[in-house]
Amino acid sequence: MELTIDQFKELLEAGEKTFSGIEVEEGSLQNYNLSGCTFVKCFFALDFSKTNLKDSKFINSNLKTCNFTEADLTDSEWIGNMLCSAVFNGAKRDNMHFVGNYYHSVILEIKDLEKMI
């Protein structure tokens, strides 16, 4: 289901925490609190910079070109996501679970994410 950034923000502000199969291809969630949200098989091309993503889950999603600069990824789970051209400069990643994510068909390990930060 394709959503505009405004439609997506409305769902978030209404308290939605679990999303599956949504597409939001343009916009910013900079400084948003998305703590505890779960995203499964989603397609995002968004600015998540300085966003609170503590305890969030990204599973089998397309996050190509997303910006996670200075985002708080503490205790988040990242499983099977496409991260081509995603940016993680200065992201906080304490206790981050990072498995089976890939960048241009290369499976990434947590040490690879450290290089991206």
Backbone as XML, in Angstrom:
<?xml version="1.0"?>
<chain id="A" units="angstrom">
  <residue number="1" name="MET">
    <atom name="N" x="0.845" y="-1.176" z="0.000"/>
    <atom name="CA" x="0.000" y="0.000" z="0.000"/>
    <atom name="C" x="0.890" y="1.238" z="0.000"/>
  </residue>
  <residue number="2" name="GLU">
    <atom name="N" x="0.726" y="2.071" z="-0.988"/>
    <atom name="CA" x="1.512" y="3.293" z="-1.106"/>
    <atom name="C" x="0.864" y="4.411" z="-0.287"/>
  </residue>
  <residue number="3" name="LEU">
    <atom name="N" x="1.684" y="5.096" z="0.500"/>
    <atom name="CA" x="1.222" y="6.208" z="1.329"/>
    <atom name="C" x="2.064" y="7.443" z="1.057"/>
  </residue>
  <residue number="4" name="THR">
    <atom name="N" x="1.471" y="8.610" z="1.220"/>
    <atom name="CA" x="2.253" y="9.839" z="1.222"/>
    <atom name="C" x="2.876" y="9.979" z="2.606"/>
  </residue>
  <residue number="5" name="ILE">
    <atom name="N" x="3.855" y="10.843" z="2.730"/>
    <atom name="CA" x="4.469" y="11.065" z="4.033"/>
    <atom name="C" x="3.436" y="11.600" z="5.027"/>
  </residue>
  <residue number="6" name="ASP">
    <atom name="N" x="2.516" y="12.432" z="4.573"/>
    <atom name="CA" x="1.492" y="12.972" z="5.472"/>
    <atom name="C" x="0.544" y="11.877" z="5.961"/>
  </residue>
  <residue number="7" name="GLN">
    <atom name="N" x="0.162" y="10.956" z="5.088"/>
    <atom name="CA" x="-0.697" y="9.831" z="5.500"/>
    <atom name="C" x="0.033" y="8.953" z="6.512"/>
  </residue>
  <residue number="8" name="PHE">
    <atom name="N" x="1.311" y="8.713" z="6.269"/>
    <atom name="CA" x="2.107" y="7.900" z="7.183"/>
    <atom name="C" x="2.220" y="8.578" z="8.547"/>
  </residue>
  <residue number="9" name="LYS">
    <atom name="N" x="2.474" y="9.876" z="8.557"/>
    <atom name="CA" x="2.570" y="10.620" z="9.814"/>
    <atom name="C" x="1.250" y="10.576" z="10.586"/>
  </residue>
  <residue number="10" name="GLU">
    <atom name="N" x="0.127" y="10.646" z="9.875"/>
    <atom name="CA" x="-1.187" y="10.566" z="10.530"/>
    <atom name="C" x="-1.347" y="9.235" z="11.260"/>
  </residue>
  <residue number="11" name="LEU">
    <atom name="N" x="-0.925" y="8.144" z="10.619"/>
    <atom name="CA" x="-1.006" y="6.825" z="11.257"/>
    <atom name="C" x="-0.104" y="6.756" z="12.484"/>
  </residue>
  <residue number="12" name="LEU">
    <atom name="N" x="1.100" y="7.297" z="12.367"/>
    <atom name="CA" x="2.016" y="7.314" z="13.500"/>
    <atom name="C" x="1.461" y="8.137" z="14.656"/>
  </residue>
  <residue number="13" name="GLU">
    <atom name="N" x="0.920" y="9.297" z="14.340"/>
    <atom name="CA" x="0.381" y="10.179" z="15.374"/>
    <atom name="C" x="-0.887" y="9.616" z="16.006"/>
  </residue>
  <residue number="14" name="ALA">
    <atom name="N" x="-1.565" y="8.699" z="15.296"/>
    <atom name="CA" x="-2.747" y="8.023" z="15.841"/>
    <atom name="C" x="-2.355" y="6.840" z="16.723"/>
  </residue>
  <residue number="15" name="GLY">
    <atom name="N" x="-1.045" y="6.562" z="16.821"/>
    <atom name="CA" x="-0.577" y="5.513" z="17.710"/>
    <atom name="C" x="-0.252" y="4.182" z="17.053"/>
  </residue>
  <residue number="16" name="GLU">
    <atom name="N" x="-0.351" y="4.114" z="15.721"/>
    <atom name="CA" x="0.011" y="2.870" z="15.020"/>
    <atom name="C" x="1.478" y="2.562" z="15.275"/>
  </residue>
  <residue number="17" name="LYS">
    <atom name="N" x="1.789" y="1.298" z="15.534"/>
    <atom name="CA" x="3.167" y="0.889" z="15.808"/>
    <atom name="C" x="3.645" y="-0.233" z="14.891"/>
  </residue>
  <residue number="18" name="THR">
    <atom name="N" x="2.729" y="-0.907" z="14.191"/>
    <atom name="CA" x="3.102" y="-2.040" z="13.346"/>
    <atom name="C" x="2.649" y="-1.783" z="11.918"/>
  </residue>
  <residue number="19" name="PHE">
    <atom name="N" x="3.600" y="-1.918" z="10.983"/>
    <atom name="CA" x="3.325" y="-1.660" z="9.574"/>
    <atom name="C" x="3.869" y="-2.812" z="8.740"/>
  </residue>
  <residue number="20" name="SER">
    <atom name="N" x="3.087" y="-3.237" z="7.771"/>
    <atom name="CA" x="3.512" y="-4.312" z="6.886"/>
    <atom name="C" x="3.131" y="-3.959" z="5.450"/>
  </residue>
  <residue number="21" name="GLY">
    <atom name="N" x="4.107" y="-4.047" z="4.553"/>
    <atom name="CA" x="3.853" y="-3.856" z="3.139"/>
    <atom name="C" x="3.513" y="-2.449" z="2.697"/>
  </residue>
  <residue number="22" name="ILE">
    <atom name="N" x="3.927" y="-1.447" z="3.469"/>
    <atom name="CA" x="3.640" y="-0.070" z="3.046"/>
    <atom name="C" x="4.826" y="0.502" z="2.276"/>
  </residue>
  <residue number="23" name="GLU">
    <atom name="N" x="4.540" y="1.491" z="1.441"/>
    <atom name="CA" x="5.562" y="2.191" z="0.672"/>
    <atom name="C" x="5.411" y="3.688" z="0.908"/>
  </residue>
  <residue number="24" name="VAL">
    <atom name="N" x="6.513" y="4.313" z="1.323"/>
    <atom name="CA" x="6.563" y="5.767" z="1.463"/>
    <atom name="C" x="7.884" y="6.183" z="0.831"/>
  </residue>
  <residue number="25" name="GLU">
    <atom name="N" x="7.787" y="6.816" z="-0.322"/>
    <atom name="CA" x="8.976" y="7.046" z="-1.128"/>
    <atom name="C" x="9.572" y="8.443" z="-1.041"/>
  </residue>
  <residue number="26" name="GLU">
    <atom name="N" x="8.985" y="9.312" z="-0.257"/>
    <atom name="CA" x="9.532" y="10.665" z="-0.202"/>
    <atom name="C" x="9.081" y="11.344" z="1.079"/>
  </residue>
  <residue number="27" name="GLY">
    <atom name="N" x="10.044" y="12.006" z="1.754"/>
    <atom name="CA" x="9.673" y="12.785" z="2.920"/>
    <atom name="C" x="10.655" y="12.634" z="4.065"/>
  </residue>
  <residue number="28" name="SER">
    <atom name="N" x="10.317" y="13.273" z="5.179"/>
    <atom name="CA" x="11.197" y="13.294" z="6.335"/>
    <atom name="C" x="10.440" y="12.943" z="7.611"/>
  </residue>
  <residue number="29" name="LEU">
    <atom name="N" x="11.089" y="12.110" z="8.405"/>
    <atom name="CA" x="10.626" y="11.811" z="9.757"/>
    <atom name="C" x="11.697" y="12.245" z="10.755"/>
  </residue>
  <residue number="30" name="GLN">
    <atom name="N" x="12.466" y="13.241" z="10.356"/>
    <atom name="CA" x="13.538" y="13.753" z="11.194"/>
    <atom name="C" x="12.988" y="14.150" z="12.559"/>
  </residue>
  <residue number="31" name="ASN">
    <atom name="N" x="13.670" y="13.691" z="13.603"/>
    <atom name="CA" x="13.328" y="13.980" z="15.004"/>
    <atom name="C" x="12.037" y="13.319" z="15.482"/>
  </residue>
  <residue number="32" name="TYR">
    <atom name="N" x="11.466" y="12.409" z="14.718"/>
    <atom name="CA" x="10.258" y="11.707" z="15.156"/>
    <atom name="C" x="10.594" y="10.661" z="16.216"/>
  </residue>
  <residue number="33" name="ASN">
    <atom name="N" x="9.611" y="10.315" z="17.041"/>
    <atom name="CA" x="9.756" y="9.230" z="17.998"/>
    <atom name="C" x="9.055" y="8.002" z="17.424"/>
  </residue>
  <residue number="34" name="LEU">
    <atom name="N" x="9.846" y="7.059" z="16.898"/>
    <atom name="CA" x="9.319" y="5.815" z="16.341"/>
    <atom name="C" x="9.729" y="4.632" z="17.205"/>
  </residue>
  <residue number="35" name="SER">
    <atom name="N" x="9.984" y="4.908" z="18.460"/>
    <atom name="CA" x="10.385" y="3.866" z="19.399"/>
    <atom name="C" x="9.331" y="2.766" z="19.454"/>
  </residue>
  <residue number="36" name="GLY">
    <atom name="N" x="9.781" y="1.517" z="19.330"/>
    <atom name="CA" x="8.881" y="0.377" z="19.440"/>
    <atom name="C" x="8.084" y="0.050" z="18.189"/>
  </residue>
  <residue number="37" name="CYS">
    <atom name="N" x="8.335" y="0.749" z="17.100"/>
    <atom name="CA" x="7.614" y="0.469" z="15.855"/>
    <atom name="C" x="8.214" y="-0.755" z="15.156"/>
  </residue>
  <residue number="38" name="THR">
    <atom name="N" x="7.360" y="-1.476" z="14.429"/>
    <atom name="CA" x="7.790" y="-2.631" z="13.642"/>
    <atom name="C" x="7.415" y="-2.400" z="12.191"/>
  </residue>
  <residue number="39" name="PHE">
    <atom name="N" x="8.395" y="-2.614" z="11.306"/>
    <atom name="CA" x="8.202" y="-2.426" z="9.872"/>
    <atom name="C" x="8.590" y="-3.723" z="9.170"/>
  </residue>
  <residue number="40" name="VAL">
    <atom name="N" x="7.630" y="-4.377" z="8.535"/>
    <atom name="CA" x="7.865" y="-5.648" z="7.858"/>
    <atom name="C" x="7.529" y="-5.501" z="6.381"/>
  </residue>
  <residue number="41" name="LYS">
    <atom name="N" x="8.481" y="-5.872" z="5.537"/>
    <atom name="CA" x="8.316" y="-5.812" z="4.086"/>
    <atom name="C" x="7.845" y="-4.432" z="3.611"/>
  </residue>
  <residue number="42" name="CYS">
    <atom name="N" x="8.448" y="-3.412" z="4.176"/>
    <atom name="CA" x="8.116" y="-2.040" z="3.805"/>
    <atom name="C" x="9.154" y="-1.501" z="2.818"/>
  </residue>
  <residue number="43" name="PHE">
    <atom name="N" x="8.776" y="-0.472" z="2.096"/>
    <atom name="CA" x="9.665" y="0.201" z="1.152"/>
    <atom name="C" x="9.697" y="1.664" z="1.544"/>
  </residue>
  <residue number="44" name="PHE">
    <atom name="N" x="10.882" y="2.116" z="1.992"/>
    <atom name="CA" x="11.037" y="3.502" z="2.407"/>
    <atom name="C" x="12.189" y="4.165" z="1.653"/>
  </residue>
  <residue number="45" name="ALA">
    <atom name="N" x="12.016" y="5.416" z="1.312"/>
    <atom name="CA" x="13.086" y="6.287" z="0.825"/>
    <atom name="C" x="12.897" y="7.596" z="1.588"/>
  </residue>
  <residue number="46" name="LEU">
    <atom name="N" x="13.270" y="7.564" z="2.874"/>
    <atom name="CA" x="12.942" y="8.653" z="3.796"/>
    <atom name="C" x="14.151" y="9.133" z="4.582"/>
  </residue>
  <residue number="47" name="ASP">
    <atom name="N" x="13.993" y="10.312" z="5.151"/>
    <atom name="CA" x="14.983" y="10.888" z="6.055"/>
    <atom name="C" x="14.565" y="10.543" z="7.487"/>
  </residue>
  <residue number="48" name="PHE">
    <atom name="N" x="15.302" y="9.609" z="8.102"/>
    <atom name="CA" x="15.080" y="9.218" z="9.496"/>
    <atom name="C" x="16.146" y="9.853" z="10.392"/>
  </residue>
  <residue number="49" name="SER">
    <atom name="N" x="16.825" y="10.891" z="9.940"/>
    <atom name="CA" x="17.911" y="11.466" z="10.730"/>
    <atom name="C" x="17.386" y="12.009" z="12.061"/>
  </residue>
  <residue number="50" name="LYS">
    <atom name="N" x="18.177" y="11.748" z="13.099"/>
    <atom name="CA" x="17.883" y="12.167" z="14.471"/>
    <atom name="C" x="16.567" y="11.594" z="14.992"/>
  </residue>
  <residue number="51" name="THR">
    <atom name="N" x="16.096" y="10.510" z="14.383"/>
    <atom name="CA" x="14.845" y="9.883" z="14.792"/>
    <atom name="C" x="15.102" y="8.880" z="15.914"/>
  </residue>
  <residue number="52" name="ASN">
    <atom name="N" x="14.187" y="8.798" z="16.856"/>
    <atom name="CA" x="14.262" y="7.806" z="17.924"/>
    <atom name="C" x="13.684" y="6.500" z="17.392"/>
  </residue>
  <residue number="53" name="LEU">
    <atom name="N" x="14.558" y="5.528" z="17.156"/>
    <atom name="CA" x="14.150" y="4.208" z="16.675"/>
    <atom name="C" x="14.491" y="3.124" z="17.698"/>
  </residue>
  <residue number="54" name="LYS">
    <atom name="N" x="14.567" y="3.507" z="18.981"/>
    <atom name="CA" x="14.848" y="2.532" z="20.036"/>
    <atom name="C" x="13.795" y="1.426" z="19.993"/>
  </residue>
  <residue number="55" name="ASP">
    <atom name="N" x="14.253" y="0.188" z="20.183"/>
    <atom name="CA" x="13.363" y="-0.977" z="20.247"/>
    <atom name="C" x="12.519" y="-1.170" z="18.992"/>
  </residue>
  <residue number="56" name="SER">
    <atom name="N" x="12.912" y="-0.576" z="17.888"/>
    <atom name="CA" x="12.158" y="-0.749" z="16.645"/>
    <atom name="C" x="12.666" y="-1.976" z="15.890"/>
  </residue>
  <residue number="57" name="LYS">
    <atom name="N" x="11.878" y="-2.415" z="14.904"/>
    <atom name="CA" x="12.249" y="-3.571" z="14.090"/>
    <atom name="C" x="12.035" y="-3.239" z="12.620"/>
  </residue>
  <residue number="58" name="PHE">
    <atom name="N" x="13.063" y="-3.521" z="11.832"/>
    <atom name="CA" x="12.981" y="-3.435" z="10.377"/>
    <atom name="C" x="13.263" y="-4.839" z="9.859"/>
  </residue>
  <residue number="59" name="ILE">
    <atom name="N" x="12.269" y="-5.447" z="9.228"/>
    <atom name="CA" x="12.401" y="-6.834" z="8.789"/>
    <atom name="C" x="12.050" y="-6.940" z="7.308"/>
  </residue>
  <residue number="60" name="ASN">
    <atom name="N" x="12.997" y="-7.487" z="6.535"/>
    <atom name="CA" x="12.804" y="-7.724" z="5.102"/>
    <atom name="C" x="12.262" y="-6.499" z="4.366"/>
  </residue>
  <residue number="61" name="SER">
    <atom name="N" x="12.798" y="-5.352" z="4.687"/>
    <atom name="CA" x="12.344" y="-4.099" z="4.084"/>
    <atom name="C" x="13.394" y="-3.531" z="3.135"/>
  </residue>
  <residue number="62" name="ASN">
    <atom name="N" x="12.939" y="-2.673" z="2.245"/>
    <atom name="CA" x="13.818" y="-1.972" z="1.309"/>
    <atom name="C" x="14.045" y="-0.574" z="1.874"/>
  </residue>
  <residue number="63" name="LEU">
    <atom name="N" x="15.254" y="-0.342" z="2.354"/>
    <atom name="CA" x="15.599" y="0.937" z="2.977"/>
    <atom name="C" x="16.668" y="1.672" z="2.176"/>
  </residue>
  <residue number="64" name="LYS">
    <atom name="N" x="16.741" y="1.341" z="0.890"/>
    <atom name="CA" x="17.730" y="1.974" z="0.018"/>
    <atom name="C" x="17.547" y="3.493" z="0.052"/>
  </residue>
  <residue number="65" name="THR">
    <atom name="N" x="18.623" y="4.182" z="0.172"/>
    <atom name="CA" x="18.729" y="5.644" z="0.175"/>
    <atom name="C" x="18.182" y="6.314" z="1.435"/>
  </residue>
  <residue number="66" name="CYS">
    <atom name="N" x="17.762" y="5.545" z="2.432"/>
    <atom name="CA" x="17.280" y="6.176" z="3.672"/>
    <atom name="C" x="18.446" y="6.800" z="4.428"/>
  </residue>
  <residue number="67" name="ASN">
    <atom name="N" x="18.149" y="7.871" z="5.138"/>
    <atom name="CA" x="19.140" y="8.591" z="5.925"/>
    <atom name="C" x="18.848" y="8.368" z="7.405"/>
  </residue>
  <residue number="68" name="PHE">
    <atom name="N" x="19.768" y="7.659" z="8.096"/>
    <atom name="CA" x="19.643" y="7.390" z="9.529"/>
    <atom name="C" x="20.715" y="8.152" z="10.309"/>
  </residue>
  <residue number="69" name="THR">
    <atom name="N" x="21.198" y="9.266" z="9.772"/>
    <atom name="CA" x="22.240" y="10.058" z="10.426"/>
    <atom name="C" x="21.788" y="10.475" z="11.826"/>
  </residue>
  <residue number="70" name="GLU">
    <atom name="N" x="22.634" y="10.159" z="12.810"/>
    <atom name="CA" x="22.407" y="10.512" z="14.218"/>
    <atom name="C" x="21.104" y="9.960" z="14.776"/>
  </residue>
  <residue number="71" name="ALA">
    <atom name="N" x="20.532" y="8.929" z="14.148"/>
    <atom name="CA" x="19.337" y="8.284" z="14.690"/>
    <atom name="C" x="19.730" y="7.422" z="15.891"/>
  </residue>
  <residue number="72" name="ASP">
    <atom name="N" x="18.797" y="7.225" z="16.800"/>
    <atom name="CA" x="19.038" y="6.343" z="17.949"/>
    <atom name="C" x="18.480" y="4.966" z="17.608"/>
  </residue>
  <residue number="73" name="LEU">
    <atom name="N" x="19.389" y="4.023" z="17.349"/>
    <atom name="CA" x="19.024" y="2.664" z="16.953"/>
    <atom name="C" x="19.214" y="1.676" z="18.102"/>
  </residue>
  <residue number="74" name="THR">
    <atom name="N" x="19.288" y="2.175" z="19.319"/>
    <atom name="CA" x="19.498" y="1.346" z="20.498"/>
    <atom name="C" x="18.444" y="0.244" z="20.591"/>
  </residue>
  <residue number="75" name="ASP">
    <atom name="N" x="18.911" y="-0.988" z="20.816"/>
    <atom name="CA" x="18.044" y="-2.158" z="21.001"/>
    <atom name="C" x="17.122" y="-2.443" z="19.812"/>
  </residue>
  <residue number="76" name="SER">
    <atom name="N" x="17.458" y="-1.913" z="18.637"/>
    <atom name="CA" x="16.621" y="-2.171" z="17.460"/>
    <atom name="C" x="17.048" y="-3.468" z="16.768"/>
  </residue>
  <residue number="77" name="GLU">
    <atom name="N" x="16.141" y="-4.023" z="15.965"/>
    <atom name="CA" x="16.416" y="-5.246" z="15.210"/>
    <atom name="C" x="16.362" y="-4.940" z="13.726"/>
  </residue>
  <residue number="78" name="TRP">
    <atom name="N" x="17.372" y="-5.390" z="13.011"/>
    <atom name="CA" x="17.488" y="-5.190" z="11.564"/>
    <atom name="C" x="17.743" y="-6.556" z="10.947"/>
  </residue>
  <residue number="79" name="ILE">
    <atom name="N" x="16.755" y="-7.098" z="10.257"/>
    <atom name="CA" x="16.865" y="-8.454" z="9.732"/>
    <atom name="C" x="16.436" y="-8.479" z="8.267"/>
  </residue>
  <residue number="80" name="GLY">
    <atom name="N" x="17.373" y="-8.852" z="7.392"/>
    <atom name="CA" x="17.070" y="-9.078" z="5.982"/>
    <atom name="C" x="16.681" y="-7.862" z="5.168"/>
  </residue>
  <residue number="81" name="ASN">
    <atom name="N" x="17.226" y="-6.717" z="5.487"/>
    <atom name="CA" x="16.877" y="-5.473" z="4.789"/>
    <atom name="C" x="17.873" y="-5.116" z="3.692"/>
  </residue>
  <residue number="82" name="MET">
    <atom name="N" x="17.388" y="-4.424" z="2.662"/>
    <atom name="CA" x="18.256" y="-3.864" z="1.625"/>
    <atom name="C" x="18.696" y="-2.474" z="2.086"/>
  </residue>
  <residue number="83" name="LEU">
    <atom name="N" x="20.011" y="-2.257" z="2.153"/>
    <atom name="CA" x="20.538" y="-1.002" z="2.687"/>
    <atom name="C" x="21.419" y="-0.252" z="1.697"/>
  </residue>
  <residue number="84" name="CYS">
    <atom name="N" x="21.264" y="-0.521" z="0.420"/>
    <atom name="CA" x="22.078" y="0.149" z="-0.600"/>
    <atom name="C" x="21.908" y="1.666" z="-0.486"/>
  </residue>
  <residue number="85" name="SER">
    <atom name="N" x="23.015" y="2.363" z="-0.387"/>
    <atom name="CA" x="23.066" y="3.822" z="-0.298"/>
    <atom name="C" x="22.380" y="4.399" z="0.945"/>
  </residue>
  <residue number="86" name="ALA">
    <atom name="N" x="22.092" y="3.561" z="1.933"/>
    <atom name="CA" x="21.576" y="4.080" z="3.208"/>
    <atom name="C" x="22.733" y="4.736" z="3.958"/>
  </residue>
  <residue number="87" name="VAL">
    <atom name="N" x="22.428" y="5.767" z="4.745"/>
    <atom name="CA" x="23.441" y="6.533" z="5.469"/>
    <atom name="C" x="23.188" y="6.387" z="6.966"/>
  </residue>
  <residue number="88" name="PHE">
    <atom name="N" x="24.259" y="6.072" z="7.715"/>
    <atom name="CA" x="24.153" y="5.858" z="9.163"/>
    <atom name="C" x="25.145" y="6.717" z="9.947"/>
  </residue>
  <residue number="89" name="ASN">
    <atom name="N" x="25.620" y="7.817" z="9.389"/>
    <atom name="CA" x="26.631" y="8.649" z="10.051"/>
    <atom name="C" x="26.189" y="9.058" z="11.455"/>
  </residue>
  <residue number="90" name="GLY">
    <atom name="N" x="27.019" y="8.726" z="12.445"/>
    <atom name="CA" x="26.764" y="9.148" z="13.816"/>
    <atom name="C" x="25.587" y="8.469" z="14.496"/>
  </residue>
  <residue number="91" name="ALA">
    <atom name="N" x="25.051" y="7.402" z="13.917"/>
    <atom name="CA" x="23.909" y="6.716" z="14.531"/>
    <atom name="C" x="24.350" y="6.003" z="15.809"/>
  </residue>
  <residue number="92" name="LYS">
    <atom name="N" x="23.482" y="6.009" z="16.799"/>
    <atom name="CA" x="23.732" y="5.314" z="18.059"/>
    <atom name="C" x="23.191" y="3.895" z="17.907"/>
  </residue>
  <residue number="93" name="ARG">
    <atom name="N" x="24.008" y="2.870" z="18.134"/>
    <atom name="CA" x="23.597" y="1.510" z="17.843"/>
    <atom name="C" x="23.817" y="0.527" z="18.991"/>
  </residue>
  <residue number="94" name="ASP">
    <atom name="N" x="23.750" y="0.967" z="20.220"/>
    <atom name="CA" x="23.940" y="0.085" z="21.367"/>
    <atom name="C" x="22.945" y="-1.073" z="21.333"/>
  </residue>
  <residue number="95" name="ASN">
    <atom name="N" x="23.472" y="-2.289" z="21.509"/>
    <atom name="CA" x="22.655" y="-3.517" z="21.545"/>
    <atom name="C" x="21.807" y="-3.724" z="20.302"/>
  </residue>
  <residue number="96" name="MET">
    <atom name="N" x="22.253" y="-3.213" z="19.195"/>
    <atom name="CA" x="21.522" y="-3.371" z="17.931"/>
    <atom name="C" x="21.680" y="-4.806" z="17.426"/>
  </residue>
  <residue number="97" name="HIS">
    <atom name="N" x="20.599" y="-5.429" z="17.007"/>
    <atom name="CA" x="20.612" y="-6.773" z="16.425"/>
    <atom name="C" x="20.592" y="-6.596" z="14.912"/>
  </residue>
  <residue number="98" name="PHE">
    <atom name="N" x="21.647" y="-7.061" z="14.223"/>
    <atom name="CA" x="21.852" y="-6.761" z="12.811"/>
    <atom name="C" x="22.229" y="-8.057" z="12.098"/>
  </residue>
  <residue number="99" name="VAL">
    <atom name="N" x="21.268" y="-8.662" z="11.363"/>
    <atom name="CA" x="21.496" y="-9.976" z="10.761"/>
    <atom name="C" x="20.908" y="-10.041" z="9.351"/>
  </residue>
  <residue number="100" name="GLY">
    <atom name="N" x="21.694" y="-10.548" z="8.403"/>
    <atom name="CA" x="21.201" y="-10.834" z="7.063"/>
    <atom name="C" x="20.816" y="-9.633" z="6.231"/>
  </residue>
  <residue number="101" name="ASN">
    <atom name="N" x="21.302" y="-8.474" z="6.591"/>
    <atom name="CA" x="21.058" y="-7.268" z="5.791"/>
    <atom name="C" x="22.070" y="-7.228" z="4.665"/>
  </residue>
  <residue number="102" name="TYR">
    <atom name="N" x="21.737" y="-6.554" z="3.586"/>
    <atom name="CA" x="22.665" y="-6.559" z="2.474"/>
    <atom name="C" x="22.739" y="-5.228" z="1.748"/>
  </residue>
  <residue number="103" name="TYR">
    <atom name="N" x="23.872" y="-5.105" z="1.048"/>
    <atom name="CA" x="24.218" y="-3.897" z="0.299"/>
    <atom name="C" x="24.710" y="-4.372" z="-1.060"/>
  </residue>
  <residue number="104" name="HIS">
    <atom name="N" x="23.956" y="-4.108" z="-2.108"/>
    <atom name="CA" x="24.295" y="-4.574" z="-3.459"/>
    <atom name="C" x="24.649" y="-6.061" z="-3.474"/>
  </residue>
  <residue number="105" name="SER">
    <atom name="N" x="23.765" y="-6.884" z="-2.940"/>
    <atom name="CA" x="23.869" y="-8.354" z="-2.922"/>
    <atom name="C" x="24.950" y="-8.892" z="-1.993"/>
  </residue>
  <residue number="106" name="VAL">
    <atom name="N" x="25.634" y="-8.042" z="-1.244"/>
    <atom name="CA" x="26.632" y="-8.496" z="-0.276"/>
    <atom name="C" x="25.994" y="-8.467" z="1.104"/>
  </residue>
  <residue number="107" name="ILE">
    <atom name="N" x="26.013" y="-9.609" z="1.786"/>
    <atom name="CA" x="25.439" y="-9.664" z="3.131"/>
    <atom name="C" x="26.361" y="-8.921" z="4.095"/>
  </residue>
  <residue number="108" name="LEU">
    <atom name="N" x="25.775" y="-8.044" z="4.880"/>
    <atom name="CA" x="26.516" y="-7.211" z="5.811"/>
    <atom name="C" x="26.571" y="-7.834" z="7.198"/>
  </residue>
  <residue number="109" name="GLU">
    <atom name="N" x="27.650" y="-7.554" z="7.891"/>
    <atom name="CA" x="27.774" y="-7.905" z="9.291"/>
    <atom name="C" x="27.823" y="-6.613" z="10.094"/>
  </residue>
  <residue number="110" name="ILE">
    <atom name="N" x="27.727" y="-6.725" z="11.396"/>
    <atom name="CA" x="27.723" y="-5.526" z="12.234"/>
    <atom name="C" x="29.010" y="-4.723" z="12.030"/>
  </residue>
  <residue number="111" name="LYS">
    <atom name="N" x="30.134" y="-5.372" z="11.760"/>
    <atom name="CA" x="31.378" y="-4.621" z="11.518"/>
    <atom name="C" x="31.274" y="-3.761" z="10.271"/>
  </residue>
  <residue number="112" name="ASP">
    <atom name="N" x="30.471" y="-4.204" z="9.273"/>
    <atom name="CA" x="30.261" y="-3.407" z="8.074"/>
    <atom name="C" x="29.432" y="-2.161" z="8.397"/>
  </residue>
  <residue number="113" name="LEU">
    <atom name="N" x="28.455" y="-2.326" z="9.261"/>
    <atom name="CA" x="27.651" y="-1.173" z="9.683"/>
    <atom name="C" x="28.532" y="-0.155" z="10.409"/>
  </residue>
  <residue number="114" name="GLU">
    <atom name="N" x="29.459" y="-0.631" z="11.223"/>
    <atom name="CA" x="30.371" y="0.277" z="11.925"/>
    <atom name="C" x="31.126" y="1.160" z="10.936"/>
  </residue>
  <residue number="115" name="LYS">
    <atom name="N" x="31.507" y="0.595" z="9.796"/>
    <atom name="CA" x="32.191" y="1.381" z="8.760"/>
    <atom name="C" x="31.259" y="2.427" z="8.154"/>
  </residue>
  <residue number="116" name="MET">
    <atom name="N" x="29.974" y="2.101" z="8.082"/>
    <atom name="CA" x="28.997" y="3.035" z="7.511"/>
    <atom name="C" x="28.703" y="4.178" z="8.471"/>
  </residue>
  <residue number="117" name="ILE">
    <atom name="N" x="28.929" y="3.951" z="9.756"/>
    <atom name="CA" x="28.691" y="4.973" z="10.764"/>
    <atom name="C" x="29.903" y="5.859" z="10.835"/>
  </residue>
</chain>
